[in-house]
Amino acid sequence: MLIRRALGCLVLFLMTFTSTLSMTAAHAGTPKDAQGERNFLVHIGTYTGGKSQGIYVCRFDASTGALGEPELAAAIQSPSFLALGPQGRFLYAVNEIGNFAGTSSGAVSAFSVDSRTGKLTLLNQVSSGGNGPCHVVVDPGGKCAVVANYGGGSVEVVPILNDGRVGDPSAFIQHRGTSINPRRQEGPHAHCVALDRTGRLAYVADLGLDEVLIYRLDASKGLLTPNVPAAGRLKPGSGPRHLVFDATGKFAYVINELSSSITVFACDPSSGAMREVQSISTRPTDAVTENSTAEVLLHPSGKFVYGSNRGDNNVAVFSRDAKTGKLTSVQYVSTQGKTPRNIALDPTGNFLLAANQDSDSVVVFRVDPSTGHLAQAGQPVTVGRPVCLTFMPEKR
């Protein structure tokens, strides 16, 4: 009897131990977020006209990579870039126009977000301070939004009020200068604002100047002041478009629209100083078509960097050395459409979405967690002239 009981206890122990090992193995190497939230809402910014009326929303299942049919979330003119507030209660868009309220400026629009449906309610709009705003970022505390005006070659700060509305501009800086491309660099063209992890340094990629200008941001007061050093400089004719930092803040990756390259900078998180350590092409050596780049992403694991090519119509995949920051090209994958102006990684890091502006499609790709390689997953969805993708958890 005693022997029988002992054997029964041993079997029970082995079953429990084996189950625990299986659960551990299943989660090994999986991003933390992937073990939690699996259902997301994707907001899609567009250029309006034709098939598009504004901002669209669709559901995304991060368990399978399935992307639902887009629905109109808000009708509004050319919301070409979107940014969520830190709690997901409000969404901000730049309206890439040049005639807001009878001026030669674009606009910044504030929306409240229905967290169950993703539908948006317009709260208010203010001037962006310049023509053709193309990028907006919200500070980590949700106190202000910083806008890049491509056409106007300027940057503006708008305060965010307690009810989510945007206030009158609190800071404005006009860039000045030129670079060597007479057609695209005849003047300043601010294209992107990226904040460091503290939210106290704002880096503005200016395509027309071949510089990433650096500012000190006081989010509580809505103030923007030039930093010392004032800029990171790129090779003439590069045309810096977007940039992203790694989790340590010690490396920045700048994608250059005109030279189809990514420049890697070593950064000093305290002073903001930038030092170039590498420049690498986003294209294979035998590429011959006319091309310009668009978006750059860093995978949540820190192991891979992705850049989109418009013309080649693909995503360039790079592996990343975390110690040196340097990149190695590993893959080029067709986006199955034309002009991938924006690409975005879902919060789990398991999928990448590509917005093909000139073929009216959003395509989903699965990310190989070991290599970073991309493979198409599921069926594309149709939306008119998609140019920006943002994720937020879906509440049920």
C-alpha positions in Angstrom: 0.0 0.0 0.0 2.8 2.4 1.0 4.7 1.6 -2.2 1.5 2.2 -4.3 1.0 5.6 -2.7 4.6 6.6 -3.2 4.5 5.7 -6.9 1.2 7.7 -7.3 2.9 10.8 -5.8 5.9 10.4 -8.0 3.7 10.2 -11.1 1.8 13.3 -10.1 5.0 15.2 -9.5 6.4 14.2 -12.9 3.2 15.2 -14.7 3.3 18.7 -12.9 7.0 19.1 -13.7 6.5 18.2 -17.3 3.6 20.6 -17.7 5.6 23.4 -16.2 8.5 22.8 -18.6 6.1 22.8 -21.5 4.7 26.2 -20.5 8.1 27.7 -20.0 9.3 26.5 -23.4 6.2 27.9 -25.0 7.0 31.4 -23.7 10.8 31.3 -24.1 11.9 34.1 -26.3 8.4 35.6 -26.6 8.2 39.4 -26.1 6.5 40.2 -22.7 3.6 42.0 -24.5 2.9 39.0 -26.6 2.0 37.0 -23.5 -0.7 39.5 -22.6 -2.7 41.7 -24.9 -3.5 40.1 -28.3 -6.3 42.2 -29.7 -5.6 45.7 -31.1 -7.1 48.5 -33.0 -5.1 49.9 -35.9 -5.8 53.5 -36.9 -4.8 54.3 -40.5 -3.9 57.9 -41.6 -4.5 58.7 -45.3 -4.3 61.2 -48.0 -7.9 62.0 -48.7 -9.6 62.1 -52.1 -10.5 59.2 -54.3 -11.2 56.2 -52.0 -10.3 57.9 -48.7 -12.4 60.2 -46.5 -10.0 60.5 -43.5 -8.8 58.2 -40.6 -9.8 54.5 -40.7 -9.8 51.8 -38.1 -9.6 48.1 -38.2 -9.1 45.2 -35.7 -5.9 43.2 -35.5 -5.5 39.8 -33.9 -1.9 39.4 -32.8 -2.5 35.7 -32.3 -3.0 35.0 -36.0 -2.0 38.2 -37.8 -5.6 38.7 -39.1 -6.4 42.3 -40.0 -10.1 43.2 -40.2 -11.8 45.3 -42.8 -11.2 49.1 -42.3 -14.0 51.3 -41.2 -14.1 55.1 -41.3 -13.2 56.4 -37.8 -13.3 60.1 -38.6 -13.9 62.1 -41.8 -11.2 64.8 -42.0 -8.9 66.2 -44.7 -5.5 64.4 -45.3 -4.6 63.2 -41.8 -1.2 62.0 -43.0 0.5 61.2 -39.6 -1.1 60.1 -36.3 0.1 59.9 -32.7 -1.7 58.5 -29.7 -1.6 60.1 -26.3 0.0 58.1 -23.5 -3.2 56.6 -22.1 -4.8 56.0 -25.5 -7.7 58.3 -24.7 -6.8 60.8 -27.3 -5.4 60.7 -30.8 -3.6 63.6 -32.7 -3.2 64.0 -36.4 -1.5 66.5 -38.7 -3.6 67.6 -41.6 -1.1 67.8 -44.5 -2.6 70.8 -46.2 -1.7 74.4 -46.9 -4.9 76.3 -46.5 -6.2 75.8 -43.0 -8.7 78.5 -41.9 -7.8 80.7 -44.8 -4.0 80.7 -44.0 -1.1 79.1 -45.8 -0.7 76.6 -42.9 -1.7 73.0 -42.2 -3.5 71.9 -39.0 -3.2 69.8 -35.9 -6.4 67.9 -35.0 -7.3 66.4 -31.6 -9.7 63.5 -31.2 -11.2 61.5 -28.4 -11.0 57.7 -28.9 -13.7 55.1 -28.2 -11.5 52.3 -26.9 -13.9 49.6 -27.8 -14.6 50.6 -31.5 -11.7 52.9 -32.3 -14.1 55.5 -33.6 -12.9 59.1 -33.2 -14.7 62.3 -32.2 -13.1 65.6 -33.3 -12.3 67.9 -30.3 -10.7 70.8 -32.0 -8.0 71.9 -34.5 -5.3 74.5 -34.5 -2.8 75.8 -37.0 0.4 73.8 -37.4 2.3 77.1 -38.1 3.5 76.0 -41.5 2.6 74.5 -44.8 2.4 70.7 -45.2 2.8 69.3 -41.7 3.9 65.7 -42.1 4.7 64.4 -38.6 3.6 64.7 -35.0 4.8 63.2 -31.7 3.3 63.5 -28.2 5.6 63.8 -25.2 5.6 60.8 -22.7 3.5 62.8 -20.2 0.9 63.8 -22.7 1.4 67.5 -22.1 2.3 68.7 -25.6 2.6 67.6 -29.2 5.5 68.6 -31.4 4.9 69.0 -35.2 7.2 69.0 -38.2 6.1 71.2 -41.2 7.7 69.8 -44.3 6.5 72.5 -46.7 7.2 75.3 -44.2 10.5 73.9 -43.0 9.6 74.6 -39.4 8.7 72.9 -36.1 6.0 73.9 -33.7 4.8 72.9 -30.2 1.1 72.8 -29.2 0.1 72.3 -25.6 -2.4 69.5 -24.8 -5.1 70.5 -22.4 -6.6 68.4 -19.7 -9.6 67.5 -21.8 -7.4 66.4 -24.7 -7.9 69.4 -26.9 -4.8 71.2 -28.4 -4.1 74.8 -27.3 -2.7 77.7 -29.2 1.0 77.1 -30.2 3.5 77.7 -27.4 6.7 77.5 -29.5 7.7 77.9 -33.1 11.1 77.6 -34.8 11.8 78.3 -38.4 14.7 76.3 -40.0 16.9 78.0 -42.5 19.5 76.9 -45.1 19.9 74.6 -48.1 21.9 71.6 -49.3 23.2 70.2 -52.6 20.1 68.9 -54.3 18.6 71.9 -56.1 15.2 70.2 -56.6 14.6 68.7 -53.1 17.0 70.7 -50.9 16.3 74.3 -52.0 15.3 75.1 -48.5 14.5 73.5 -45.1 12.0 70.6 -45.0 11.4 69.4 -41.5 10.2 65.8 -41.8 10.1 64.1 -38.5 10.3 64.7 -34.7 11.7 62.0 -32.4 11.9 62.4 -28.7 14.6 60.7 -26.6 13.5 58.3 -23.9 13.3 61.0 -21.3 11.1 63.3 -23.5 13.5 66.2 -22.8 15.4 66.2 -26.1 13.6 66.6 -29.5 15.5 65.5 -32.6 14.1 66.9 -35.9 15.2 65.3 -39.2 15.3 68.1 -41.9 15.5 66.6 -45.4 16.4 70.0 -46.9 19.4 70.7 -44.6 21.0 67.2 -44.3 20.8 67.7 -40.5 19.1 66.3 -37.5 18.5 69.4 -35.4 18.5 68.9 -31.6 16.3 70.9 -29.2 15.6 71.0 -25.5 11.9 70.4 -24.8 10.1 71.6 -21.7 6.9 69.8 -22.1 5.1 71.4 -19.1 5.7 74.9 -20.5 5.6 73.9 -24.2 9.0 75.4 -24.8 11.6 74.3 -27.4 15.1 75.7 -27.4 18.2 74.9 -29.4 20.5 72.4 -27.9 24.3 72.5 -27.7 25.4 70.7 -29.8 22.8 72.0 -32.2 22.7 69.1 -34.8 23.9 65.8 -36.1 25.1 66.2 -39.7 24.7 63.8 -42.6 26.5 63.4 -45.9 25.4 66.1 -48.4 22.5 65.0 -50.5 21.3 62.3 -47.9 17.9 63.9 -47.2 17.2 62.6 -43.7 13.5 61.7 -43.3 12.7 59.7 -40.2 14.7 58.4 -37.2 14.4 56.0 -34.3 16.4 55.4 -31.1 17.3 52.1 -29.5 16.1 51.4 -25.9 19.3 52.7 -24.3 19.2 56.0 -26.2 22.9 55.4 -27.2 22.1 54.7 -30.9 19.9 56.4 -33.5 19.0 55.1 -36.9 18.2 57.8 -39.5 16.7 56.8 -42.8 17.7 59.0 -45.7 15.1 59.6 -48.4 17.3 60.9 -51.2 20.3 58.6 -50.8 18.3 55.4 -49.9 20.5 54.7 -46.9 20.4 54.4 -43.1 22.9 56.3 -41.1 23.7 54.9 -37.7 24.7 57.5 -35.0 26.2 56.9 -31.6 24.4 59.3 -29.2 25.3 60.8 -25.9 22.0 60.7 -23.9 23.0 63.5 -21.6 24.3 66.1 -24.1 22.4 65.0 -27.1 25.5 64.8 -29.3 25.4 62.5 -32.3 28.4 60.8 -34.0 28.1 58.9 -37.2 29.4 55.3 -37.0 27.9 53.7 -40.2 26.0 54.4 -43.4 24.4 51.5 -45.2 22.3 51.2 -48.3 18.7 50.1 -48.1 19.0 48.6 -51.5 20.6 45.5 -53.1 23.7 46.2 -55.1 22.0 45.4 -58.4 19.0 47.7 -57.9 18.4 50.1 -60.8 14.9 51.6 -60.4 14.4 55.1 -59.1 13.9 54.9 -55.4 13.3 56.9 -52.2 13.0 55.6 -48.6 10.2 56.3 -46.1 10.0 54.7 -42.7 12.6 53.1 -40.3 11.7 50.8 -37.4 13.6 49.1 -34.6 12.3 45.8 -33.4 11.3 45.6 -29.7 14.0 43.0 -29.2 16.6 45.4 -30.4 17.9 42.8 -32.8 16.5 44.0 -36.1 16.0 47.2 -38.1 13.5 47.7 -40.9 13.4 50.3 -43.7 10.8 50.9 -46.5 11.8 51.6 -50.1 9.4 53.4 -52.4 10.3 52.5 -56.0 11.8 49.1 -55.2 8.5 48.7 -53.2 10.1 46.5 -50.5 11.2 46.4 -46.9 14.9 46.1 -46.2 15.7 44.0 -43.2 18.9 44.4 -41.2 20.3 42.5 -38.2 21.8 44.8 -35.5 24.9 44.5 -33.3 23.7 45.8 -29.9 27.3 46.7 -28.8 28.4 48.7 -31.8 24.9 49.6 -33.2 26.0 48.6 -36.7 23.7 46.9 -39.2 24.0 44.0 -41.6 21.6 43.6 -44.5 19.8 40.2 -44.4 16.7 40.4 -46.6 14.6 42.5 -49.0 10.9 41.6 -49.1 8.2 43.0 -51.5 5.4 44.8 -49.8 3.0 43.4 -52.5 2.0 46.9 -53.5 3.2 50.3 -54.6 4.9 53.1 -52.5 5.2 51.7 -48.9 5.1 55.1 -47.2 4.7 53.7 -43.7 5.5 50.4 -42.0 4.7 49.5 -38.4 5.4 46.7 -36.0 2.6 45.5 -33.8 3.1 45.8 -30.1 4.0 42.1 -29.7 6.8 42.4 -32.3 5.4 39.3 -34.1 4.0 41.1 -37.1 4.9 44.0 -39.4 2.3 46.0 -41.4 3.1 47.8 -44.6 0.9 50.7 -45.9 1.1 50.9 -49.7 0.1 54.4 -50.6 -0.3 54.0 -54.3 -2.0 50.6 -54.4 -4.5 51.3 -51.6 -3.5 48.4 -49.5 -2.2 47.4 -46.1 -0.3 44.1 -46.0 0.6 42.0 -43.0 3.9 40.1 -42.6 5.0 37.7 -39.9 8.4 38.4 -38.2 10.8 35.5 -37.6 12.0 36.1 -34.0 15.3 34.4 -34.7 16.3 36.1 -38.0 14.0 39.1 -38.4 12.9 37.8 -41.8 9.5 38.7 -43.0 6.9 36.5 -44.7 3.4 37.5 -45.8 0.6 36.5 -43.5 -3.1 36.5 -44.4 -4.9 38.7 -46.9 -4.3 42.4 -47.5 -7.0 44.9 -46.7 -8.0 47.8 -49.0 -8.0 51.4 -47.8 -7.5 54.5 -50.0 -4.0 56.0 -49.9 -2.8 54.7 -46.5 0.2 56.5 -45.1 0.4 56.0 -41.4 -0.4 53.1 -39.0 -0.8 53.2 -35.2 -1.8 50.5 -32.7 -3.7 50.6 -29.5 -5.2 47.8 -27.2 -8.8 47.0 -27.9 -11.1 47.1 -24.9 -14.0 44.7 -24.9 
